[in-house]
Amino acid sequence: MITPVNQDLTGLALETHRARMDLEDSISKLSSGKRLQDAKADAGGFQQAAKLLSRNKRDHAAMGNLQNLISYTQTQDGALEVVGKLLSRMNDLAMRALDVTTTDSDRENYNKEFLELVAQLDQIKRQKFNDMDLFGAGGFSDAKQEFIDSLKSGWLKSAEDLISTQYGWNVDPNDEWDLIVNENDTGGYAAFVMTSWDNTGTANVIEMQFDLPDFSAPHTQPTSQADRVVAHEMVHAMQAQNSFYGDITGDGSSRGTWFKEGLAEFIHGADNRVLGILGAAPSSAQIDTLTAAIGTGNESWTTSEQYASAYLAARYLDNQIKAAGQSGVKHLTQWMENRFSSVPGATASDSGLNAYFQTFTGYADTNAFLTDFKGANGRNFINTQIVPNLSNTDTGSIAGTDAAGGAVPLDGQAVVPDTAGNALSNSVYEVEKGSLAATVDGTGDTWNLQSVNTITVNDTATYNLESITNARGTLTQLIDWLENLSAERAIVGANLSRLTKEANNLTHKIENFEMATSRIEDTDVAKESSRFAASQVRSQASVAILAQGNQTSVKLADLIRGVNVGG
């Protein structure tokens, strides 16, 4: 039997292979910089590193989101800075318009620039950032959502039904208009309706706005009396759809503000307003002062006295129409609506207040009626028909006991029936644009930026520089607008501060996770370099020894030379 020889060569070859594998492993780790090449090296560490790496990638994405929101907020701040400059210039123009040495022509020029600045404010409001609204974005507050829900579920419907019954008007479902609820107080009004009209006096309803801070919570039926304000504004909207609203008097120039506001107050009653001004036992002089507040009836309505005088004028008008043998104010409003919608060729001049007075009463025109109202007859009517009932529960509305002789007094809660259902008006509600959620890290944690609004001037019929009176009112309002702007910029500052701090915090998180990942999976270069050198020496030594062993090995032919085989 032949026995193996030079058997140590096999062990030497194995050691050479191991040294080569260690050398290749060190080269791989040093060249890639990674200690963990695959899961077999350290299954637990490999899994932990994979998790940390995934989290780190998400954190980097979150950082990009935060940087975009910082840019968005900085753009808001820049836009509001421009708004501040515009308001400052408008403030300067208003002061110049108050100069008694300024002519009407000068004021007209000031007003032209003022209106251009108003238009620029509106443009800023519509600015976008990557097709996202720069202002007004964010979720609705609970109070705002509650208010909108009440409008949808009943307030508008109740107002429409009441006005249709008492004034004989119909809703135009083709007249689309925006319904806006402002979270912040825009100043001047609790609510208003904006309209436009052509040269025939035919009007178009543009929008209806409500300032939420002017209403007491909760904004729900039936506890809220906000439905009275809604009814007031719906009178304006429906009157615009049922008459030559742009020339309601019919003389081509008079605004007829007293009539529009008087009907809006009469629908729900304004005894409380009158009582607050006159008291329970007013003198004749006090009554005369209040009726004089109606002026020409064409001014912009801004004071409580103006609204009260318009309400009293509407009550007096209702009384005088009844005295002339008709059914009261409803006869007038239905006559106007019929001529506007059903009489071919009808115009504002033959369908307005002047035409009605001449056709159905002894008044020559609107001016004659207002003169009578501000005189002894009007004072006597207020003394005998209004003052005795100011303190009772009835509000003085067109449907109540005081004005209509109804059996049941209508107080502030009952004057607008709580009718559930959808309104017929083609009103376009604000859509909640979604909260501005800032993702603060890779876990998906978020916080919502506060919604930011800008300043716009919607009522240029009131806020303008056409006269000293209007300029003075505009200047007063500008002070409020500047205060509102300061509040909005403070919100922007708070948002930006929070975003910056979150970005800094996320930067530290990313750095810490990267260091933790590095400790787990990255190569210790010093240690691995030493291992590489050792492996290289062993590998080279093994190869050299193996080569030497191969040179001294005994060949089989030498072993059997001269051996006889067989017998």
URKA-V692611 format. One record per residue. RES is the residue in one small letter. D_FIRST is the distance of its C-alpha to the first C-alpha in Angstrom with 2 decimals. Layout:
{{RES,D_FIRST} {RES,D_FIRST}}
This chain:
{{m,0.00} {i,3.86} {t,6.48} {p,9.99} {v,12.64} {n,16.41} {q,16.38} {d,20.09} {l,21.06} {t,20.92} {g,23.32} {l,25.46} {a,25.80} {l,26.88} {e,29.46} {t,30.73} {h,31.24} {r,33.11} {a,35.27} {r,36.12} {m,37.10} {d,39.29} {l,40.85} {e,41.63} {d,43.10} {s,45.36} {i,46.42} {s,47.32} {k,49.36} {l,51.12} {s,51.94} {s,53.22} {g,54.73} {k,53.42} {r,51.25} {l,50.73} {q,49.14} {d,48.60} {a,48.83} {k,45.22} {a,46.11} {d,48.87} {a,50.03} {g,53.12} {g,54.15} {f,53.62} {q,55.94} {q,58.52} {a,58.57} {a,59.03} {k,62.00} {l,63.57} {l,63.15} {s,64.83} {r,67.65} {n,68.06} {k,68.47} {r,71.12} {d,72.88} {h,73.03} {a,74.59} {a,77.06} {m,77.98} {g,78.85} {n,81.06} {l,82.81} {q,83.44} {n,85.00} {l,87.24} {i,88.25} {s,89.28} {y,91.16} {t,93.00} {q,93.82} {t,95.28} {q,97.41} {d,98.67} {g,99.53} {a,101.46} {l,103.37} {e,104.23} {v,105.89} {v,107.67} {g,109.04} {k,110.45} {l,112.03} {l,113.64} {s,114.89} {r,116.55} {m,118.01} {n,119.36} {d,121.01} {l,122.54} {a,123.90} {m,125.55} {r,127.14} {a,128.41} {l,130.21} {d,132.31} {v,135.90} {t,136.67} {t,133.97} {t,135.39} {d,134.14} {s,132.90} {d,130.83} {r,129.41} {e,128.54} {n,126.48} {y,124.82} {n,124.09} {k,122.48} {e,119.99} {f,119.54} {l,118.63} {e,116.18} {l,114.45} {v,114.40} {a,112.66} {q,110.09} {l,109.41} {d,108.72} {q,106.31} {i,104.36} {k,104.12} {r,102.41} {q,99.81} {k,96.16} {f,92.82} {n,90.15} {d,92.38} {m,92.76} {d,96.24} {l,96.81} {f,99.41} {g,99.77} {a,96.05} {g,94.67} {g,95.19} {f,98.60} {s,99.75} {d,100.33} {a,104.09} {k,104.03} {q,101.95} {e,104.35} {f,107.33} {i,105.87} {d,104.98} {s,108.59} {l,109.93} {k,107.77} {s,108.39} {g,112.13} {w,114.03} {l,114.37} {k,115.11} {s,117.75} {a,119.41} {e,119.48} {d,121.07} {l,123.65} {i,124.66} {s,124.85} {t,127.13} {q,129.39} {y,129.55} {g,128.81} {w,126.02} {n,122.91} {v,119.39} {d,118.28} {p,114.64} {n,114.23} {d,115.03} {e,111.64} {w,111.67} {d,109.26} {l,109.36} {i,108.12} {v,107.78} {n,107.56} {e,105.61} {n,107.71} {d,111.48} {t,112.53} {g,116.07} {g,119.45} {y,118.94} {a,117.11} {a,116.76} {f,118.13} {v,118.05} {m,117.78} {t,119.49} {s,120.49} {w,123.20} {d,124.57} {n,128.12} {t,129.33} {g,128.34} {t,125.54} {a,122.82} {n,119.07} {v,117.31} {i,114.48} {e,113.15} {m,113.93} {q,112.63} {f,112.56} {d,111.95} {l,109.98} {p,111.14} {d,114.73} {f,113.94} {s,113.50} {a,110.39} {p,109.44} {h,109.74} {t,109.85} {q,112.42} {p,114.81} {t,114.84} {s,115.07} {q,118.28} {a,116.35} {d,117.30} {r,120.81} {v,119.52} {v,117.47} {a,120.65} {h,122.54} {e,119.99} {m,119.75} {v,123.52} {h,122.99} {a,120.17} {m,122.07} {q,125.38} {a,123.66} {q,122.59} {n,126.02} {s,128.60} {f,129.34} {y,127.68} {g,127.81} {d,131.62} {i,132.41} {t,136.02} {g,136.63} {d,138.35} {g,135.44} {s,135.05} {s,135.17} {r,131.86} {g,133.31} {t,130.98} {w,133.35} {f,133.16} {k,129.37} {e,128.78} {g,131.67} {l,130.22} {a,126.77} {e,128.29} {f,130.60} {i,127.77} {h,126.60} {g,129.63} {a,130.22} {d,132.78} {n,130.53} {r,130.45} {v,134.24} {l,134.72} {g,132.55} {i,134.84} {l,138.28} {g,137.99} {a,139.79} {a,143.34} {p,143.42} {s,146.56} {s,147.86} {a,146.83} {q,143.24} {i,143.17} {d,144.65} {t,142.04} {l,139.25} {t,140.66} {a,141.20} {a,137.45} {i,137.06} {g,138.53} {t,138.85} {g,136.09} {n,133.92} {e,132.26} {s,128.61} {w,128.26} {t,126.68} {t,128.79} {s,129.27} {e,133.03} {q,132.48} {y,130.39} {a,132.97} {s,135.86} {a,134.06} {y,133.49} {l,137.16} {a,138.19} {a,136.08} {r,137.73} {y,141.14} {l,140.30} {d,139.30} {n,142.62} {q,144.69} {i,143.10} {k,143.86} {a,147.41} {a,147.68} {g,146.93} {q,143.23} {s,140.20} {g,139.18} {v,136.36} {k,134.37} {h,137.12} {l,136.63} {t,132.82} {q,132.86} {w,135.52} {m,133.40} {e,130.28} {n,132.18} {r,133.62} {f,130.29} {s,128.24} {s,130.75} {v,133.74} {p,133.20} {g,134.30} {a,134.69} {t,134.36} {a,134.12} {s,137.82} {d,138.98} {s,136.28} {g,136.23} {l,138.03} {n,141.17} {a,141.56} {y,141.08} {f,143.64} {q,146.17} {t,145.58} {f,145.41} {t,147.02} {g,149.98} {y,147.88} {a,148.13} {d,144.54} {t,141.77} {n,143.63} {a,146.65} {f,144.51} {l,142.86} {t,146.27} {d,147.52} {f,144.42} {k,144.95} {g,148.64} {a,150.73} {n,149.53} {g,145.90} {r,146.70} {n,148.69} {f,145.87} {i,143.36} {n,145.79} {t,146.59} {q,143.49} {i,140.55} {v,141.36} {p,142.34} {n,138.94} {l,136.67} {s,135.70} {n,135.08} {t,131.66} {d,132.06} {t,130.52} {g,133.26} {s,131.03} {i,132.44} {a,131.42} {g,132.62} {t,135.82} {d,137.41} {a,137.26} {a,137.02} {g,138.71} {g,135.73} {a,135.78} {v,132.61} {p,132.18} {l,128.96} {d,127.38} {g,124.59} {q,121.95} {a,123.68} {v,125.21} {v,122.06} {p,120.85} {d,117.20} {t,116.16} {a,112.48} {g,111.00} {n,110.02} {a,112.57} {l,113.78} {s,113.73} {n,111.10} {s,109.90} {v,106.52} {y,104.94} {e,102.68} {v,99.03} {e,96.88} {k,94.66} {g,91.87} {s,91.17} {l,89.85} {a,86.66} {a,84.79} {t,81.06} {v,80.36} {d,76.54} {g,73.39} {t,73.93} {g,76.91} {d,79.52} {t,82.92} {w,86.51} {n,89.55} {l,91.67} {q,95.39} {s,97.28} {v,99.47} {n,102.71} {t,105.04} {i,108.83} {t,110.80} {v,114.52} {n,115.07} {d,118.81} {t,120.41} {a,123.65} {t,124.02} {y,122.07} {n,123.58} {l,126.00} {e,128.81} {s,131.27} {i,131.70} {t,131.23} {n,127.95} {a,126.77} {r,127.48} {g,125.54} {t,122.68} {l,122.61} {t,122.39} {q,119.52} {l,117.71} {i,117.53} {d,115.70} {w,113.38} {l,112.49} {e,111.74} {n,109.55} {l,107.74} {s,107.07} {a,105.57} {e,103.31} {r,102.13} {a,101.38} {i,99.13} {v,97.37} {g,96.92} {a,95.47} {n,93.04} {l,91.99} {s,91.54} {r,89.34} {l,87.26} {t,86.77} {k,85.70} {e,83.28} {a,81.81} {n,81.40} {n,79.81} {l,77.38} {t,76.49} {h,75.48} {k,73.45} {i,71.59} {e,70.83} {n,69.59} {f,67.35} {e,65.92} {m,65.12} {a,63.53} {t,61.40} {s,60.42} {r,59.27} {i,56.99} {e,55.43} {d,56.10} {t,53.71} {d,54.43} {v,54.33} {a,54.21} {k,51.39} {e,49.42} {s,50.01} {s,48.50} {r,45.49} {f,45.22} {a,45.26} {a,42.56} {s,40.34} {q,41.01} {v,40.02} {r,36.77} {s,35.98} {q,36.77} {a,34.83} {s,31.70} {v,31.94} {a,32.50} {i,29.61} {l,27.25} {a,28.54} {q,28.05} {g,24.46} {n,23.75} {q,25.33} {t,23.15} {s,19.72} {v,17.09} {k,16.48} {l,13.23} {a,15.36} {d,16.24} {l,12.80} {i,12.04} {r,15.66} {g,16.51} {v,13.18} {n,13.95} {v,12.04} {g,13.27} {g,15.81}}
